[in-house]
Amino acid sequence: MLTVSSNPGLASKLEALEAHLPEILHASSPELQQVGEAFFFTRGKRIRPAVAMLSAEMAGYRGEDDVRLGVVVELIHLATLVHDDILDESRLRRGDRSVNFQWGNELAVLFGDYLYTKAMDEAIALGRLDVLQTLCGITVEMIQGELVQHYRRGAAELTEEEHFDIIRRKTALLFAGCARLGGRLAGAPEETEEALWRFGLHFGMAFQLVDDLLDYTAREDILGKPMLGDLAEGKVTLPFLCFTKDGNLRLRQVLRESLGDAEAVARHRDDILHMASESDGVGRVQAHAQAFAREAKRALETFPKCRARRDLETLTEFVLSRKK
């Protein structure tokens, strides 16, 4: 779980969120209860709730509904992880067996649906139709992004602009919603909401680009899942696009031959990782992520200096430097 050491208020709210998440399973079936207990045991970083809570604090909110908002956005995120693992036929999630691998696709689909429905139930409890409408709109965009990525698997000719549109829908929009809705809880004016939206959107883009790069550069024991998973699944990411423009013809050839071919990826794994680590493509991806991070920080300049703003800036730096 993520904490910002200088902000005991955030740490307390994240602990409250952590305590509340398992409670959503109390009225569920024994089967879903069992799945949920195992799933919630492997805690994530809770970055999305942190963005929502810090945005609310920065905009002047002092109540407790930001914890419930954090629960909502984390449940949406967790539901997408479960469904993504089904689509990708993933075996691992955060270093442990994925829900679909451990319990089968049927129960995994139901569990993901349950998480998303409970997210909407929690959103309704906020008593804010505008919050619910915003979250539903974002979820529709996320699904559309997943569909585009699914039907563009193996498309080595995908452009950077097309890839950026996919990650904007799949990842960045939820971060943007977290930030905007944090401001909305505070009753912030529209221009403040827009600044928060811009922060979250650029933050999310940087987050996903770093995530894509880690698939080629991280240590597998730290990453918690097999490396080169995107390549084996046929997902064209910015690292793939940058590496296939590299001067190393061998790297370009092997990547194109391995795209969507798990057996080829396994054969060439060590070769790909070694060549990728020496490629100029790493720097190009990092430069894109840093540019989005700068835009995220620029959006925060409209706010007075305060603890929450400093923590969001620190969180942005954390995203650029993370190893998993």
Disulfide bonds with the S-S distance in Angstrom:
none
